[in-house]
Amino acid sequence: MPLAEENTLSRDPPLTLPVVIIGNGPSGICLSYMLSGYRPYLSPDALHPNPILHSKLEEARHLSIPEQDLEYLSEGLEGRSSNPVAVLFDTLLHPNADFGYDYPSVLQWKLEQEHYIPHIVLGKGPPGGAWHDMEGSILTLSLGDWMELPGLKFKDWVMGKRRNIKSDRATPAEVASYYKHYVKVMGIQRNFLDNTYITSVAKPYREQDKSGSHQPEDVASEEPHIDKENGESVLKKNWEVHGYRRTGDGSHQPFCLFTESLVLATGTFDAPARLEVHGEALPYVSHSVADFEEAVGKGRLNGAVDPVLIVGAGLTAADAVLCAHNNNIPVIHVFRRRLNDPSLIFKQLPKKLYPEYHKVYHMMCTQVHSAASNLYPSYTSYPEHFVISFKPDMKCVLQSTSGLKKVLKVSMALVLIGSHPNLFFLKEQGRSLGHHYNQPITCKGNPVEIDPYTYESSKEPNLFALGPLVGDNFIRFLKGGTLAITRCLEMRQKKKRHRLVESGSDDSVP
């Protein structure tokens, strides 16, 4: 039965599914692909350039990768992710990519319907998530091939869309279109429900009464209830997901779903990070590049005498600097870090592949190398400075790390210092799930703490997270989370079947 029927979410009693995935970006799409029964095997003629890994793969060539010991396969591998399965899956899909090689994947994919696990993917917009909201002309950080999902090469797809291929990188608009097309061509569209908004997620506990029926208890309960007759705790395993679906006529259709396994694949673009300084809510202060581009496009900043203030030293801030520079808008660029800070993203990008970002870094350094400062007369950088406050009269107060203060007049202020995942639908916004207890979840400083080989939350059973929520910000690496979760859920299904067979019950498990 297709899960995305129009009346799926309005059933009475509420629909119960083995798996619900919140988020329909690349993480949710890739997980749906694997839960739909697509299985990776070592290709017959494949030879991985890592001889130790290849030897391990040969030991179980007849098994799909999800059926193998991921910890054993991951041992000794290194890469640009702290999650070992993410590094493993990336090196199988893109062998030695970080060394500049373009080796083909050593995997082949087979559709095995018997491995299908019923699930539903909930997203606010069309499949692709936040990629549909990004500016369409700026090139992505990752190579186009690294944005692809299993089974459909991005390069092959994009060749049918572009008249000529000028860059190995892609625009966000191309990536968004690719993900939307991927869901259709892979035949997994039935698992997706668009225009859905989650309002709350909880794991309610149930206590069994004498009649055998389960009585609902407060969803905020912290402890399981105790069965008074046998002293055993009775815990309702299922998560309860509440939300609404926006219909074509603009109305809201509320829904309630139950699921044994909940997967968080929400990404990290929902809530822009804030400076938390006085005046940050003033109308001329924005936290979005899109707001700036709209102002530029509508000519609001044409001929402006006062510069635009851009706060931040990441790629989003660099995009804003480039936009201003290309439109002859003067810029004041403020950032906390030293120019020689090795953690600056610009120092980690090859100059040949990312010339525009190295141009921004060169602009940032003009204050240090005074002889070059006249190259960019409309740009001024303030390294090792931070904002103290924004004033109603369009003035901004800066302070250097040495304590010196400056007051600058601006026409607009852009605070572009990153973003945080918005987990408002979880109790206390999921603050109990991170490595640092009772702190907001952030992708770098406090990701969701997981078992590295199952991606199940260390703090909450049957709750899984992947992608930026666990520190994998690059699409190359988020795919490893889908492998780990798929293996975990499949192993649990096998155990459930085994228990049913031993008990003499019907061994068909949904």
C-alpha positions as CSV (number, residue, x, y, z in Angstrom):
1,M,0.0,0.0,0.0
2,P,1.5,3.4,-0.9
3,L,2.2,5.3,2.2
4,A,1.7,8.7,0.7
5,E,-2.0,8.4,-0.1
6,E,-3.9,11.6,0.6
7,N,-5.7,10.1,3.6
8,T,-2.7,8.3,5.1
9,L,-2.4,10.7,8.0
10,S,-6.0,11.1,8.9
11,R,-6.8,7.6,9.9
12,D,-8.6,6.6,13.0
13,P,-7.0,4.9,14.9
14,P,-3.6,6.6,14.2
15,L,-1.3,4.9,11.7
16,T,1.6,2.9,13.3
17,L,4.8,2.4,11.3
18,P,8.1,0.6,12.0
19,V,10.1,3.8,11.1
20,V,9.3,7.5,10.8
21,I,12.0,9.8,9.4
22,I,11.7,13.5,10.2
23,G,13.4,15.5,7.4
24,N,13.4,14.9,3.7
25,G,16.9,16.3,2.8
26,P,19.7,14.1,1.4
27,S,19.9,12.2,4.8
28,G,16.2,11.2,4.7
29,I,16.3,10.4,1.0
30,C,19.3,8.1,1.2
31,L,17.9,6.3,4.3
32,S,14.6,5.8,2.5
33,Y,16.5,4.3,-0.5
34,M,18.2,1.7,1.7
35,L,15.1,0.9,3.8
36,S,13.3,0.4,0.5
37,G,15.4,-2.7,-0.1
38,Y,18.4,-1.4,-2.1
39,R,21.5,-3.3,-1.0
40,P,25.2,-2.5,-1.7
41,Y,27.5,-5.4,-2.6
42,L,31.1,-5.5,-3.5
43,S,31.2,-5.4,-7.3
44,P,32.5,-8.5,-9.0
45,D,35.6,-7.0,-10.6
46,A,36.1,-4.3,-7.9
47,L,39.6,-3.8,-6.4
48,H,39.7,-1.3,-3.6
49,P,43.0,0.7,-3.5
50,N,43.2,0.0,0.3
51,P,44.5,-3.6,0.3
52,I,43.6,-4.3,3.9
53,L,40.0,-3.1,3.4
54,H,39.7,-5.0,0.2
55,S,40.9,-8.2,1.9
56,K,38.2,-7.8,4.5
57,L,35.5,-7.2,1.8
58,E,36.6,-10.4,0.0
59,E,36.1,-12.4,3.1
60,A,32.3,-11.9,2.9
61,R,31.8,-11.0,-0.8
62,H,28.6,-13.0,-0.9
63,L,27.0,-10.7,1.8
64,S,25.7,-7.2,1.3
65,I,27.5,-4.5,3.2
66,P,24.7,-4.1,5.8
67,E,24.9,-7.8,6.7
68,Q,28.6,-7.4,7.6
69,D,30.4,-6.3,10.7
70,L,30.7,-2.5,10.2
71,E,33.1,-2.1,13.2
72,Y,35.5,-4.6,11.7
73,L,35.3,-3.0,8.2
74,S,35.8,0.5,9.6
75,E,38.8,-0.4,11.8
76,G,42.0,1.6,10.8
77,L,40.3,3.9,8.3
78,E,40.8,7.6,8.4
79,G,38.9,10.5,6.9
80,R,37.2,13.9,7.4
81,S,34.5,12.5,9.7
82,S,34.7,11.5,13.3
83,N,32.1,8.8,12.7
84,P,33.8,5.5,11.5
85,V,30.9,4.2,9.5
86,A,30.7,7.5,7.6
87,V,34.4,7.1,6.7
88,L,33.9,3.5,5.7
89,F,30.9,4.1,3.4
90,D,32.6,7.2,1.8
91,T,35.7,5.2,1.0
92,L,33.6,2.5,-0.6
93,L,31.7,5.0,-2.7
94,H,34.6,7.4,-3.4
95,P,37.9,5.5,-2.9
96,N,40.8,7.8,-1.9
97,A,38.8,10.9,-2.8
98,D,40.7,13.1,-0.3
99,F,43.9,12.3,-2.2
100,G,42.6,13.7,-5.4
101,Y,41.8,10.4,-7.1
102,D,38.6,9.7,-9.1
103,Y,38.4,6.0,-8.6
104,P,35.0,4.5,-9.3
105,S,32.8,3.1,-6.5
106,V,33.6,-0.5,-5.6
107,L,29.9,-1.1,-4.9
108,Q,27.0,-2.4,-7.0
109,W,23.4,-2.0,-5.8
110,K,20.7,-4.6,-6.0
111,L,17.0,-4.1,-5.2
112,E,15.9,-6.9,-2.8
113,Q,12.3,-6.4,-1.9
114,E,12.4,-8.8,1.0
115,H,14.5,-6.2,2.9
116,Y,11.9,-3.5,2.6
117,I,11.1,-1.9,5.9
118,P,7.9,0.2,5.9
119,H,8.6,3.8,6.7
120,I,7.5,7.3,6.0
121,V,9.6,10.5,5.4
122,L,8.1,13.8,6.5
123,G,9.3,17.1,5.1
124,K,8.2,20.7,4.9
125,G,8.7,21.0,1.2
126,P,9.6,18.8,-1.7
127,P,12.4,16.1,-1.4
128,G,15.7,17.8,-1.1
129,G,15.0,19.8,2.1
130,A,16.9,23.0,2.6
131,W,18.5,22.8,-0.8
132,H,15.3,24.2,-2.3
133,D,15.7,27.3,-0.1
134,M,19.3,28.1,-1.0
135,E,20.4,30.8,-3.5
136,G,20.5,29.2,-6.9
137,S,23.7,30.7,-8.5
138,I,26.4,30.3,-5.9
139,L,28.5,27.1,-6.4
140,T,28.3,24.4,-3.8
141,L,31.4,23.8,-1.6
142,S,31.5,20.1,-2.4
143,L,32.2,18.6,-5.9
144,G,29.0,17.8,-7.7
145,D,29.9,14.1,-7.6
146,W,30.1,14.2,-3.8
147,M,26.6,15.5,-3.7
148,E,25.2,12.4,-5.4
149,L,23.3,9.6,-3.8
150,P,23.7,5.9,-4.5
151,G,22.4,4.6,-7.8
152,L,22.3,7.8,-9.8
153,K,25.5,9.5,-10.8
154,F,25.2,13.3,-10.5
155,K,27.5,13.9,-13.4
156,D,25.4,11.8,-15.7
157,W,22.2,13.5,-14.5
158,V,23.6,17.1,-14.8
159,M,24.9,16.5,-18.3
160,G,21.4,16.2,-19.5
161,K,20.5,19.6,-17.9
162,R,23.5,21.8,-18.7
163,R,24.5,23.0,-22.2
164,N,28.1,22.8,-21.2
165,I,30.0,21.7,-18.1
166,K,32.2,24.5,-16.9
167,S,32.7,23.4,-13.3
168,D,32.9,20.2,-11.3
169,R,30.9,22.0,-8.7
170,A,27.1,22.5,-8.9
171,T,24.6,25.2,-8.0
172,P,22.2,24.6,-5.1
173,A,19.3,24.8,-7.6
174,E,20.8,21.9,-9.6
175,V,21.4,19.9,-6.4
176,A,17.8,20.5,-5.2
177,S,16.5,19.4,-8.6
178,Y,18.7,16.3,-8.6
179,Y,17.3,15.2,-5.2
180,K,13.7,15.7,-6.2
181,H,14.3,13.7,-9.4
182,Y,16.2,11.0,-7.5
183,V,13.1,10.2,-5.3
184,K,11.0,9.7,-8.5
185,V,13.5,7.7,-10.6
186,M,14.4,5.4,-7.7
187,G,10.7,4.5,-7.1
188,I,10.7,5.6,-3.5
189,Q,8.3,8.5,-3.9
190,R,5.5,6.6,-2.1
191,N,7.4,6.9,1.1
192,F,7.5,10.7,1.1
193,L,4.9,13.1,2.4
194,D,5.6,16.8,1.6
195,N,4.2,19.9,3.3
196,T,4.2,18.3,6.8
197,Y,5.1,20.2,9.9
198,I,5.9,18.4,13.2
199,T,4.6,20.0,16.3
200,S,5.6,17.5,19.0
201,V,7.3,14.2,19.5
202,A,7.1,12.2,22.7
203,K,7.4,8.6,24.0
204,P,4.3,8.1,26.1
205,Y,4.2,5.4,28.7
206,R,1.3,3.1,29.1
207,E,0.2,1.1,32.1
208,Q,-1.9,-2.0,31.6
209,D,-5.1,-2.2,33.5
210,K,-6.9,-5.5,34.6
211,S,-8.9,-5.7,31.4
212,G,-5.7,-5.9,29.4
213,S,-6.1,-2.5,27.7
214,H,-3.4,0.1,27.9
215,Q,-4.3,3.4,29.6
216,P,-2.4,6.5,28.5
217,E,-0.3,8.3,31.0
218,D,1.2,11.8,30.9
219,V,3.6,12.1,27.9
220,A,6.0,14.1,30.1
221,S,6.5,11.2,32.5
222,E,10.2,10.5,33.1
223,E,10.0,7.0,34.5
224,P,8.2,3.8,33.3
225,H,5.2,2.6,35.3
226,I,5.4,-0.6,37.4
227,D,2.8,-3.3,36.9
228,K,1.4,-3.9,40.3
229,E,0.8,-7.6,39.8
230,N,4.1,-8.8,38.5
231,G,6.4,-6.0,39.4
232,E,7.6,-5.5,35.8
233,S,7.9,-2.1,34.2
234,V,5.5,-1.7,31.3
235,L,7.0,0.6,28.7
236,K,5.2,1.8,25.6
237,K,8.0,1.5,23.0
238,N,6.3,3.6,20.3
239,W,7.0,7.2,19.7
240,E,4.0,9.5,19.2
241,V,4.4,12.1,16.5
242,H,2.0,15.0,16.2
243,G,1.9,17.5,13.4
244,Y,-0.2,18.9,10.5
245,R,-0.1,18.7,6.8
246,R,-0.7,21.9,4.7
247,T,-3.2,21.1,2.0
248,G,-3.6,22.7,-1.4
249,D,-6.3,25.1,-0.3
250,G,-4.1,26.4,2.5
251,S,-5.8,24.6,5.4
252,H,-4.1,22.4,8.0
253,Q,-4.8,18.7,8.3
254,P,-3.6,17.5,11.8
255,F,-2.2,14.1,12.2
256,C,-0.8,11.6,14.7
257,L,1.6,8.8,14.0
258,F,3.0,6.1,16.1
259,T,6.4,4.5,15.4
260,E,8.8,2.2,17.1
261,S,11.9,3.8,15.6
262,L,12.2,7.5,15.1
263,V,15.0,9.0,12.9
264,L,16.0,12.7,13.1
265,A,17.3,13.9,9.8
266,T,16.4,17.5,10.1
267,G,19.8,19.1,9.1
268,T,21.0,22.3,10.6
269,F,19.6,25.3,8.6
270,D,16.5,25.9,10.5
271,A,17.7,28.3,13.2
272,P,20.4,30.9,12.5
273,A,22.9,31.4,15.3
274,R,22.7,34.7,17.0
275,L,25.2,37.0,18.7
276,E,22.8,37.6,21.6
277,V,23.8,41.3,21.8
278,H,21.7,44.3,22.4
279,G,19.8,45.6,19.3
280,E,20.2,42.4,17.3
281,A,16.4,42.4,16.7
282,L,16.4,45.8,15.0
283,P,15.0,45.9,11.5
284,Y,18.3,46.6,9.8
285,V,19.9,43.5,11.3
286,S,19.5,40.2,9.3
287,H,20.6,36.7,9.7
288,S,20.0,35.6,6.2
289,V,22.0,35.9,2.9
290,A,18.7,35.7,1.1
291,D,17.5,39.0,2.8
292,F,20.7,40.7,1.6
293,E,20.3,39.3,-2.0
294,E,16.7,40.5,-2.0
295,A,17.7,44.0,-0.9
296,V,20.4,44.0,-3.6
297,G,18.1,42.7,-6.3
298,K,15.5,45.4,-5.5
299,G,18.0,48.2,-5.6
300,R,17.6,49.1,-1.9
301,L,21.4,49.5,-1.4
302,N,22.2,51.3,-4.7
303,G,24.3,54.3,-4.1
304,A,24.3,53.7,-0.3
305,V,27.0,55.8,1.3
306,D,27.2,53.7,4.4
307,P,28.7,50.2,4.1
308,V,27.0,46.9,4.8
309,L,28.3,45.2,8.0
310,I,29.0,41.4,7.6
311,V,29.7,39.4,10.7
312,G,31.3,36.0,10.4
313,A,34.3,34.1,8.8
314,G,32.6,31.1,7.3
315,L,31.5,30.4,3.7
316,T,28.1,32.0,4.1
317,A,29.7,35.3,5.2
318,A,32.1,34.9,2.3
319,D,29.2,34.5,-0.1
320,A,27.7,37.8,1.2
321,V,31.1,39.5,0.8
322,L,31.3,38.3,-2.8
323,C,27.7,39.4,-3.5
324,A,28.5,42.9,-2.1
325,H,31.8,43.2,-4.0
326,N,30.2,42.1,-7.3
327,N,27.5,44.8,-6.8
328,N,29.9,47.6,-5.8
329,I,28.5,47.8,-2.3
330,P,31.0,48.9,0.4
331,V,31.6,46.3,3.1
332,I,32.8,46.2,6.7
333,H,33.8,42.6,7.5
334,V,34.0,41.7,11.2
335,F,35.2,38.3,12.6
336,R,36.6,37.0,15.9
337,R,39.4,34.8,14.6
338,R,43.0,35.6,13.7
339,L,43.9,35.7,10.0
340,N,46.4,32.9,10.5
341,D,44.0,30.7,12.5
342,P,44.5,27.2,11.0
343,S,40.8,26.4,11.6
344,L,39.6,29.1,9.1
345,I,37.7,27.2,6.4
346,F,39.6,29.1,3.7
347,K,42.8,27.4,4.7
348,Q,41.2,24.0,4.2
349,L,40.1,24.5,0.6
350,P,42.3,24.0,-2.5
351,K,42.9,27.3,-4.1
352,K,42.5,25.9,-7.6
353,L,39.1,24.5,-6.9
354,Y,37.7,27.4,-4.9
355,P,39.2,30.6,-6.3
356,E,36.3,32.8,-5.2
357,Y,36.7,31.9,-1.5
358,H,40.5,32.4,-1.7
359,K,39.7,35.8,-3.2
360,V,37.7,36.6,-0.1
361,Y,40.5,35.4,2.2
362,H,42.9,37.7,0.3
363,M,40.5,40.6,0.9
364,M,40.4,39.7,4.6
365,C,44.1,39.9,4.8
366,T,44.4,43.3,3.2
367,Q,44.4,45.0,6.5
368,V,47.6,43.1,7.5
369,H,49.4,43.6,4.2
370,S,48.8,47.3,3.8
371,A,50.5,47.4,0.4
372,A,47.5,45.4,-1.0
373,S,44.8,47.4,0.8
374,N,44.2,49.7,-2.2
375,L,43.2,46.6,-4.2
376,Y,39.8,46.6,-2.5
377,P,39.0,50.2,-1.5
378,S,35.4,49.5,-0.7
379,Y,36.2,46.6,1.6
380,T,37.5,46.8,5.2
381,S,38.1,43.9,7.4
382,Y,38.2,43.8,11.2
383,P,39.9,40.5,12.4
384,E,39.8,39.7,16.1
385,H,36.8,42.0,16.6
386,F,33.3,41.3,17.9
387,V,30.0,43.2,18.0
388,I,29.0,44.7,21.4
389,S,25.7,46.2,20.3
390,F,23.5,47.5,17.5
391,K,22.0,51.0,17.9
392,P,18.6,52.3,16.6
393,D,20.4,55.0,14.6
394,M,22.1,52.3,12.3
395,K,25.3,52.4,14.3
396,C,27.2,49.3,15.4
397,V,29.7,49.2,18.3
398,L,32.7,46.9,17.8
399,Q,35.4,45.9,20.2
400,S,38.8,44.4,19.5
401,T,40.3,41.5,21.5
402,S,42.6,44.1,23.0
403,G,39.6,46.2,24.3
404,L,39.5,49.0,21.8
405,K,36.1,50.1,20.7
406,K,34.8,51.5,17.4
407,V,31.4,52.9,16.4
408,L,30.5,52.5,12.7
409,K,27.6,53.7,10.7
410,V,26.1,51.0,8.4
411,S,23.2,50.7,5.9
412,M,22.5,47.0,6.8
413,A,24.0,44.4,9.1
414,L,24.3,40.7,8.3
415,V,25.0,38.3,11.2
416,L,26.2,35.1,9.4
417,I,27.8,33.0,12.1
418,G,26.3,29.6,11.4
419,S,23.1,27.9,12.3
420,H,21.7,25.4,14.7
421,P,19.2,22.6,14.3
422,N,15.7,23.4,15.4
423,L,14.4,20.6,17.5
424,F,11.6,22.5,19.1
425,F,9.3,19.5,18.8
426,L,11.3,17.5,21.3
427,K,11.2,17.9,25.0
428,E,13.5,20.8,26.0
429,Q,14.5,20.9,22.3
430,G,16.6,17.7,22.6
431,R,19.0,19.3,25.1
432,S,19.4,15.9,26.8
433,L,20.6,14.2,23.7
434,G,24.0,15.9,23.2
435,H,27.5,15.0,24.4
436,H,27.2,17.9,26.8
437,Y,24.1,17.4,28.9
438,N,21.5,20.2,29.0
439,Q,23.2,22.2,26.3
440,P,21.7,23.1,22.9
441,I,22.4,20.7,20.1
442,T,25.0,22.1,17.7
443,C,26.7,20.4,14.8
444,K,30.2,21.1,15.9
445,G,30.2,21.8,19.6
446,N,27.5,19.5,20.8
447,P,26.1,17.0,18.3
448,V,23.7,14.2,19.3
449,E,25.6,11.5,21.1
450,I,25.2,8.2,19.2
451,D,26.4,4.7,19.1
452,P,29.0,5.0,16.3
453,Y,28.0,1.8,14.6
454,T,24.2,2.0,14.8
455,Y,23.6,5.8,15.0
456,E,21.1,5.2,17.8
457,S,21.0,7.9,20.5
458,S,23.1,7.0,23.5
459,K,20.5,8.7,25.7
460,E,17.2,7.6,24.2
461,P,16.5,4.0,22.9
462,N,14.8,3.7,19.4
463,L,15.8,7.3,18.5
464,F,18.3,7.7,15.7
465,A,20.0,10.7,14.2
466,L,22.2,11.3,11.2
467,G,23.8,14.0,9.0
468,P,24.6,17.4,10.5
469,L,22.9,16.5,13.8
470,V,25.8,14.0,14.5
471,G,28.5,16.2,13.0
472,D,28.5,15.0,9.4
473,N,28.0,18.3,7.5
474,F,29.2,17.0,4.1
475,I,26.8,14.9,2.1
476,R,29.7,12.5,1.3
477,F,29.6,11.4,4.9
478,L,26.0,11.5,5.9
479,K,25.4,8.4,3.8
480,G,27.3,6.3,6.3
481,G,24.6,7.0,8.9
482,T,22.0,5.5,6.6
483,L,24.1,2.3,6.3
484,A,24.5,2.0,10.1
485,I,20.8,2.7,10.8
486,T,19.6,0.2,8.0
487,R,21.9,-2.5,9.4
488,C,20.6,-1.9,13.0
489,L,16.9,-2.0,12.0
490,E,17.4,-5.1,9.9
491,M,19.2,-6.9,12.7
492,R,16.3,-6.1,15.0
493,Q,13.8,-7.4,12.5
494,K,15.7,-10.7,12.3
495,K,15.7,-11.0,16.1
496,K,12.0,-10.3,16.2
497,R,11.3,-12.9,13.6
498,H,13.5,-15.4,15.5
499,R,11.6,-14.8,18.8
500,L,8.2,-15.3,17.0
501,V,9.4,-18.5,15.4
502,E,10.6,-19.8,18.8
503,S,7.3,-18.9,20.4
504,G,5.3,-20.6,17.7
505,S,3.7,-17.4,16.5
506,D,3.3,-16.2,13.0
507,D,6.8,-15.3,11.8
508,S,5.6,-12.6,9.4
509,V,6.9,-9.3,10.8
510,P,5.8,-6.0,9.1
